[in-house]
Amino acid sequence: MLPIVHHPLYDASSVSDKHRFPMRKYSLLPLKLMEAGLAYPNSFHLPELASAEELSAAHSVQYVAAVLSGNLDRAAQKKLGFEWSIDVSNRARASAAGSLLAGKLALKHGAAANTAGGSHHAGYDYGAGFCVFNDVAVAVLNMLNAKLVERVLIVDLDVHHGDGSARIFANDQRVFTFSMHCEDNWPREKPPSDLDVGLAKGLEDEAYLAALKWSLCEALERSSPQIVFYNAGVDPHIEDRLGLLNLSDAGLQARDKWVANTCRDLGVPVVGVLGGGYSQSAEDVARRHVFMFEALNDIL
């Protein structure tokens, strides 16, 4: 069975009412996973909160200290999109630790997933777009520092460009960043990843999957990774309020299966993180996130 990392702090109760609606998926997802037979009440792996030292592998010491102590200024909170609270801080720490734990579990089992994560807009010394810490960057750099791996590929299929990850790893030859996203979408400034595929608005399943197949193969060939971190945002869906792409449920399922099966065929462990999803129905968003967990479970 796929190792799945989950922490109760992922729950939407850790954010303000203003932002709670799009965050409801985090409390719904464990239930959907259990309904699908992918998890049981006591089967989830519980991460600790990431330490300041672990977070500082990817972020400046000053920024980490400001988030942990509540000393983020107004401008920083506005850029982040959240007002600071201890719950927001702890939730971000749990998410970063969850992606790190999932990375270690994937090395052991071949695949693992976090029921949060994918906070790819957070940069070295700032948070942005509701992303406090870049959990994948924290996980990757801690694993590299511990000599658990030497080469990493980040496959970012969230509908928004992975700008924070691109900036953090811009000069790190050990990490290959691949972002396939809607070009005419936020963020407007898109620093170069190692491989960027900007898609036109309204793209549907067939064209999307064709673009994914050649670009994923190129990313894998160029990076020769020892592990893949996969941001499986479901915001490319046609019903997503922020996505601007037109994928169906079947398209998302085919996408997740292609990523999982391609990594399996190359013998590369893969770590799934959640990414975005902003359809009107939080139930539907949580249900679509299950696709990634099913695809990873099927390769074990």
PAKE-488171 format. One record per residue (C-alpha): residue in three letters; x, y, z. Coordinates in steps of 0.2 Angstrom, whole numbers, plus 5000, padded with zeros to 4 digits. Example, Ala and Ser with C-alpha at 12.3 -4.5 7.8 and 13.67 -1.06 7.14 Angstrom:
BEGIN
ALA506249785039
SER506849955036
***
This chain:
BEGIN
MET500050005000
LEU500650184996
PRO501450265011
ILE500350425014
VAL500950565025
HIS499650675034
HIS499550795049
PRO498050855057
LEU498751035056
TYR498451025037
ASP496551045041
ALA495751215035
SER495451255053
SER497251325053
VAL496751475042
SER495551615043
ASP493751615037
LYS494251725023
HIS495351585015
ARG494451435022
PHE493351385007
PRO494851334995
MET495751255010
ARG494251135014
LYS495051005003
TYR496350965016
SER495150905029
LEU494150805016
LEU495550725007
PRO495950595021
LEU494150535021
LYS494150525002
LEU495750415003
MET494950305016
GLU493350285005
ALA494450234990
GLY495350105001
LEU497050185000
ALA497150225018
TYR496450185035
PRO496250285051
ASN497950235058
SER498850205042
PHE499450385039
HIS501250435043
LEU501350585055
PRO502750705052
GLU503550815065
LEU503551005063
ALA505051055052
SER506451135063
ALA507151305059
GLU508751215053
GLU507751105041
LEU506851255034
SER508351365032
ALA509051235020
ALA507951315007
HIS507551485015
SER508451625023
VAL508751615042
GLN507951785044
TYR506351745034
VAL506151575044
ALA506451665061
ALA505151795056
VAL503851665051
LEU504151565067
SER504151705079
GLY502751805071
ASN503751955065
LEU503251955047
ASP502852135043
ARG501252195034
ALA502052195017
ALA502652015019
GLN500951955025
LYS500152045010
LYS501351954998
LEU500951795006
GLY499151815006
PHE498851765024
GLU498851855040
TRP500151775051
SER499551665065
ILE500351525075
ASP499251405066
VAL499751465049
SER501551445054
ASN501451275062
ARG500351215047
ALA501751265035
ARG503051185046
ALA502051025046
SER501851025027
ALA503751055024
ALA504150905036
GLY502750805027
SER503550815010
LEU505250775018
LEU504550625026
ALA503750575010
GLY505350585001
LYS506250475013
LEU504750345012
ALA504850354993
LEU506650304993
LYS506250155004
HIS504650094995
GLY504750164977
ALA503350294980
ALA502550404993
ALA501350554994
ASN500950695006
THR499150755008
ALA499850935008
GLY501251024999
GLY501651094983
SER501951274989
HIS502951314974
HIS502751504975
ALA503751524991
GLY505551594987
TYR507151604997
ASP506651745008
TYR504851775006
GLY503151685005
ALA501951714991
GLY500251654984
PHE499751575000
CYS501351475000
VAL502351505017
PHE503751385015
ASN504251294999
ASP504051125005
VAL504751024991
ALA506351134991
VAL506451105010
ALA506350915007
VAL507450914992
LEU508851015000
ASN508850925016
MET508950755007
LEU510350824996
ASN511250885012
ALA511050715020
LYS511750635005
LEU510150525003
VAL510150574984
GLU511250674972
ARG510150714958
VAL508250774959
LEU506950814946
ILE505450924951
VAL503950894940
ASP502751034943
LEU501051014934
ASP500151134944
VAL499251254932
HIS500351404939
HIS502151424935
GLY503351354949
ASP504151524951
GLY504851504969
SER505651334965
ALA506451404949
ARG507251544959
ILE507851434973
PHE508651304962
ALA509251424948
ASN511051394951
ASP510951214958
GLN511551084946
ARG510950944957
VAL509050994955
PHE508151004938
THR506551104938
PHE505151064925
SER503551164925
MET502151144913
HIS500851274916
CYS499551394908
GLU500651534901
ASP499351664902
ASN499051644921
TRP499751704938
PRO501251734942
ARG501451864928
GLU503351854931
LYS503951684927
PRO505851654930
PRO506551514920
SER506451334926
ASP507651214918
LEU506251164907
ASP504651274905
VAL503151224895
GLY501951364894
LEU500151304888
ALA498851414879
LYS497251444888
GLY495851324885
LEU496951174881
GLU496051004882
ASP496550834887
GLU497350764871
ALA498450914867
TYR498950924886
LEU499450744887
ALA500450754871
ALA501350904878
LEU501650814894
LYS502350654886
TRP503750734876
SER504150864890
LEU504250734904
CYS505350624894
GLU506550764890
ALA506550814908
LEU506950644914
GLU508350614900
ARG509150784904
SER509150754923
SER509450574926
PRO508650594943
GLN508750474958
ILE507050534964
VAL505650634957
PHE504550754967
TYR502850774958
ASN501750924961
ALA500050854955
GLY498951014956
VAL497150984950
ASP496951164945
PRO497151124926
HIS495351054927
ILE493951144916
GLU492951184932
ASP494451264941
ARG494051454945
LEU495951494943
GLY496551374930
LEU496151434913
LEU496451254906
ASN495051134901
LEU495650964907
SER494250834912
ASP494350714926
ALA494950574914
GLY496250694908
LEU496950724925
GLN496850534929
ALA497850494913
ARG499150634917
ASP499450554935
LYS499550384928
TRP500850434914
VAL501950524927
ALA501850374939
ASN502050234926
THR503550334917
CYS504450344934
ARG504150164938
ASP504750104921
LEU506350194924
GLY506550134942
VAL506450314949
PRO505550334966
VAL504250464965
VAL503550584978
GLY501750654976
VAL501250824983
LEU499550904982
GLY499751074973
GLY498251184969
GLY496351154966
TYR495051294967
SER493451224959
GLN491751284967
SER491551114975
ALA492851064988
GLU492150884988
ASP492650874969
VAL494350954972
ALA494750824985
ARG494050684974
ARG495150734960
HIS496750744971
VAL496450554975
PHE496850524957
MET498750554961
PHE498750434976
GLU497850304965
ALA499150314952
LEU500650304964
ASN499850164973
ASP499650064957
ILE501550064953
LEU501949984970
***
